[in-house]
Amino acid sequence: MSSAEDIRRRLERIPMGRSGHGGGNGEPPMGDIEARVAHLESDVGEIKLTLARMEERFDAIDAKFDAIDTKFGAINTKLDALNARFDAVVTWKAAFVGLAVLLTGLAGIAWWVVQQILTPLLQAAGAA
């Protein structure tokens, strides 16, 4: 069986019109089809109106998302600037702490030198 014959048989099984019968030559009554087409055309008109309203809503939502995106961009810029400032402060604090540790270490070395080397020399010089 060819595919055209299969389609024809399937179409013959579909009830046409209110009585379920087509016209005398197997076609549906024209008046019933015209009413169906008119109904479908009115439905299509309603569908178009609904889609137009939905499109307007989507445009409004899109505009809101654009505004939110702009606000997030501004916040991101401010956070980047704050991060740069924080990095600068942390860098200076780290340098200051490093210098303080270095100077404390040098003072400790100097004190050790005084205790270990100079004190015995001064005591020996004073006893002489």
C-alpha positions in Angstrom: 0.0 0.0 0.0 1.4 3.4 -0.9 1.6 6.2 1.5 -1.0 8.3 -0.5 -3.5 5.4 -0.1 -2.7 5.2 3.6 -3.4 8.9 4.0 -6.6 8.7 2.0 -7.9 5.9 4.2 -7.0 7.8 7.4 -8.8 10.9 6.1 -11.9 8.8 5.3 -12.1 7.7 8.9 -12.2 11.3 10.1 -15.9 12.3 10.7 -16.9 15.4 8.7 -19.7 17.7 9.6 -22.2 17.1 12.3 -23.6 13.9 10.9 -20.2 12.4 10.4 -20.8 12.0 6.7 -19.4 14.0 3.9 -21.2 15.2 0.8 -22.3 12.8 -1.9 -18.8 12.6 -3.5 -17.0 12.0 -0.2 -16.4 15.7 0.5 -17.7 17.5 3.6 -20.6 19.9 3.2 -19.3 23.3 2.2 -21.6 25.3 4.6 -20.1 23.4 7.6 -16.6 24.0 6.4 -17.2 27.7 6.0 -18.5 27.9 9.5 -15.5 26.1 10.8 -13.1 28.3 8.9 -14.9 31.4 10.2 -14.6 30.1 13.7 -10.9 29.3 13.2 -10.3 32.8 11.8 -11.9 34.4 14.8 -9.8 32.2 17.1 -6.6 33.2 15.2 -7.6 36.8 15.7 -7.9 36.2 19.4 -4.6 34.4 19.4 -2.9 37.3 17.7 -4.2 39.7 20.3 -3.1 37.5 23.1 0.4 37.2 21.6 0.6 41.0 21.1 -0.2 41.5 24.8 2.3 38.8 25.8 4.9 40.5 23.6 4.2 43.9 25.3 4.7 42.2 28.7 7.9 40.5 27.6 9.2 43.9 26.3 8.4 45.4 29.7 10.2 42.6 31.5 13.1 42.9 29.1 13.4 46.6 30.0 13.3 45.8 33.7 16.1 43.2 33.3 18.1 45.8 31.3 17.7 48.3 34.2 18.7 45.6 36.7 21.7 44.7 34.6 22.8 48.4 34.5 22.4 48.6 38.3 24.5 45.5 38.8 27.1 46.9 36.5 27.3 50.1 38.6 27.6 48.0 41.8 30.3 45.9 40.2 32.3 49.0 39.3 32.0 50.3 42.8 33.1 47.0 44.3 36.1 46.9 41.9 37.1 50.4 43.1 36.6 49.4 46.8 38.7 46.3 46.2 41.5 48.4 44.6 41.5 50.7 47.7 41.5 47.7 50.0 44.4 46.2 48.2 46.3 49.4 48.5 45.6 49.6 52.2 46.5 46.0 52.8 49.7 46.5 50.8 50.8 49.5 53.0 49.8 47.7 56.2 51.8 44.7 55.1 54.8 46.8 54.3 54.5 48.6 57.7 54.2 45.3 59.6 57.1 43.9 57.7 59.3 46.9 58.5 58.3 46.7 62.2 59.3 43.0 62.3 62.6 43.7 60.5 63.5 46.5 62.9 62.5 44.4 65.9 64.7 41.6 64.6 67.6 44.0 64.1 67.1 45.4 67.7 67.2 41.8 69.0 70.4 41.0 67.1 72.0 44.2 68.4 71.0 43.4 72.0 72.5 39.9 71.6 75.7 41.3 70.3 75.9 43.7 73.3 75.3 40.8 75.7 77.6 38.3 74.1 80.5 40.3 72.8 80.6 43.8 74.2 79.8 43.0 77.9 82.7 40.6 78.3 85.0 43.0 76.5 83.9 45.9 78.7 84.3 43.9 81.9 87.8 42.7 80.8 88.8 46.3 80.0 87.4 47.6 83.3 89.3 44.9 85.3 92.6 45.7 83.5 
